[in-house]
Amino acid sequence: MKFNLGINAKPHMVNVDAELDTSKVLETKQLLKKFKDVFAWTYKYLKGIPPKLTQHKIELDITIPLAH
């Protein structure tokens, strides 16, 4: 389940497990909204942490042809 913790002009989208029961989803949403100011929404908010530690990178083997 996906919901916005921000505003429409500046959305902060969050995904939670769709298999949670409704009460747990609502409880989680309220908790995340209450503490939304502690999340780093972009890499620029991760001050002091090297980007290579926070960014996901997938190395591809260029000798393997792409499936069409």
Number of C-alpha atoms within 10 A of each C-alpha: 10 11 12 14 17 13 9 8 6 9 12 15 12 13 10 13 10 10 9 12 9 10 9 13 16 12 11 14 18 13 11 15 13 11 9 14 9 8 11 11 13 8 12 10 10 13 9 7 11 10 12 8 7 10 8 7 7 5 5 7 7 7 6 7 7 6 4 3
